[in-house]
Structures are given as structure tokens and as C-alpha cells.
Amino acid sequence: MRRNAHAKIIKQMNIGTLLKNIRAHGPISRAELVKTTKLSPTTVSVLVEELLQEGLVAEIGTGESSGGRRPILLEFQPTSRLAVGIAIGVKTTTIAVLDLDGKSLITNSYTPDLSNPQVFLQDIVNYTKQILDTSKNLGPNILGIGVATPGLLDPDKKNILYSSSLGLTDVPLYDALERNFSLPIRIDNDTNAAALGEKLMGAGQRISDLIFVSVETGIGAGIIIDNRIHGGASGSAGEFGHTTVEPAGFPCKCGNRGCLGVMAAEPAILNRAIQMLSIGAKTEITTYHHGSPAQITLEPIVRAAKHSDSVALSIINDCLDYLAIGIANLINMFDPAAIILGGSTLEALHPLGIERVRSTVKKRVLPFHGQRTYSIIPSQLKDRVKIVGASTLVFSEFLDYVDVLATDEDRHHVDGYRIVD
């Protein structure tokens, strides 16, 4: 029995090696696979035949001959397996059918109704039905439905227990989907899903221990340890935005004061700008914003900061320093190989945001961490991180993505983003 289990593991590893090489170097011949993988010709032949039968690779023609018959070329088929991804948001919910490369084949978005939990759930069901109806010809390839949602979930990842951003409690999300769809359903917190998306299809490929930090209207963290989401004892790990960074700070919806979310997320930047404009501070922000201070948006603050306006820079840097303190705490606690920064606010602040965070973190981490190489890098998936992450909740159970989806180029992706000088 042990020998059979060992043989099965070796076979799975060999299949993963072949798929990785076909994806990274295809179109590629069987003979080239023998050279690049060091597997025997018989093993390559047998396993490639299995991959052809599964539709994961295809023969697409012949290559140049080096003497003898022209070799048949193989190519990875990302559309051979698909997933429905649902990324729930406060302003927009996106539903898409995605392939093994994270490409959206069909996408639909709508504004969720957060005033009524029943309507909220029914809209998700209805729009998902629309997507599946539109993609009927792809149906046999769809492995399941992955959902990325804000908020705390129960340990079984079925119900939204509480979401301050959505303003909802005790929402039976899994039951609503299970009643209407026969596909497997996987649900997780949106930042966890985003972390998995970056790990498997984005900036975190070839990194086994990382933390994805998202900054938008709130702040969250998705923690990957040994290539897996770390959910903690009850599945609620990663509530980074509710760590206290200023004991006498502003009140938070959670009942605490000085939470990182209220000190460093986008509303904190806007509130500081409102205060400065209300007292008549001389700033270039007024060049780009002509309405009342209460109507300020992030864009004029960023534009002024990029023109070296001291008031705008002070507003942004004060918030970023709180964020950096929090990130330094994460590094001291978890010792990740990389911190990946994402979310709409940090995207808007780029490159000011990441540069300030890097410099402040370097001053705040323990000396040991300052002496080793670790990376603070921007999200590669950007505004698609949550929808791609939702799909990987399904895909991660199908393939060993650590081996399959990382190319040789990806392997060295983070080398240019060292925190050390």
C-alpha cells in the first residue's frame, strides 16, 4: 500500500513537471521535454498521452526537424479547466468565468443591494445564472464556483458572520448558492482569496511564505504560509485593519480606537485633506479640486503630491507611515519572504505609496530583518486580484499550482524589489 502511494505521488510530481514545462516553454516537443525534465522517454510518452486525454495539452502541429521526422509540438490548454469567480464588493460585484491562466472569458458586474440580505443573495444567484447561461458551451469544463467576500466567515467558510464594509451579518451565502447550482462551491475572505491569487497567478509565484496587504476603504491582509492560506484557529486571521496603531486614535466601527484601518485607509487620507482645506491651508490640492472640502476625492490629493506639494505629501505620508508600522509588525511576527501591496488606494498612490512604505518599514523592522533580503512588491494582478483570487479557490484543488503555473521568468520575479539597499 505504501509503495502504491509513493508511486502515485511520484506520478503527480512528474505530471506537474511536464505541465510546468509545456506551459513555460511551449510549443514544445516530447524529445525537448525529455531533455528539459530529465524524465525518461517512456515516462514522458505515457504521461503526455494522459494529458492529451484530459485536454490539458494539445498537439498543435510540427516543429523543425534536426534529422528524421518533424517533431509534433505540444501546447498547454488553459481553457481546458474553468472556474466561475465571484468577487463581492461594496460598490461593485463582479462575476466571471476564468481559465487556468486567470484570464476572464466572460464577465458581468453590477452594483449590489446591501439594504436587504435576501435581495443581496438573490442578485448573486441571478447574475451567476446569467453567466452560466451565457457560457453553456463551456459548462463541462467548469470545475466550480469560487467566492471572494469581505468580512468574517464561519469556520466552515459558508456564512458571512459579519462584514462592516457590507453592513451585513449572518448571511447564508453557501446555502443560497448550493440550492441553485450543482457545482462545488468554495468561499473565503476576499483578502485571503487575493493572497492566493497573487501566490498562484501573480507576483507571489515561487514564494512559499507571503502576505498580501490590501488598502482601499479598509485594510486587510491575506497570509500564505508554506503555500497555503493561513486562516488561524477559527478562520478569521488577517484582520490587519483592526490592529491598534494609535491608542488615542479615531474611533472604528468595531468599537475600538486607533485601528490601522481608520488611521491609514483611504477615508483617513480624505479626512486629513478635509481638515487641511477647512482651515485654509495653502496647497496645490485646490488647483485640482474646486468643490467643498467635504467632497474631496483621492485624485486631487495624489496629483498635488506628485507635484511635490508639501501639504498633500504630509497627508499621504502620515497615513502611509501608520501602514508601514503595521507592515513592520507583520514582518517581525511572520517573517514572510515578501509583502505584496495591492488595493485601489495603493494603486492610485503608486509609486509614492510603495516607496514610502519601503523606507519606513526598513527603519521599523528588527535589525535581523533589515539585514536579510525580503521584498515589498506591488500587486501584479492589480484590480483583477479578487476575481482571479476567487477562481483560484477552485483551481487550487485541481492542480499543484506551485509547480504548474510558475514560469522560469516568474521564478526570479521579486529579485528587483529588494527592500535592502
Secondary structure, 3 states (H helix, E strand, C coil): CHHHHHHHHHHHHHHHHHHHHHHHHCCEEHHHHHHHHCCCHHHHHHHHHHHHHHCCEEEEEECCCCCCCCCEEEEECHHHCEEEEEECCCCCEEEEEEECCCCEEEEEEECCCCCCHHHHHHHHHHHHHHHHHHCHHHHHHEEEEEEEECCEECCCCCCEEEECCCCEEEECHHHHHHHHCCCCEEEEEHHHHHHHHHHHHCCCCCCCCEEEEEECCCEEEEEEECCEECCCCCCCCCCHHHCECCCCCCECCCCCECEHHHHHCHHHHHHHHHHHHHCCCCCCHHHHCCCCHHHCCHHHHHHHHHCCCHHHHHHHHHHHHHHHHHHHHHHHHHCCCEEEEECHHHHHHCCHHHHHHHHHHHHHCCHHHHHCCCEEEECCCHHHHHHHHHHHHHHCCCCCHHHHCCCHHHHCHHHHHECCC
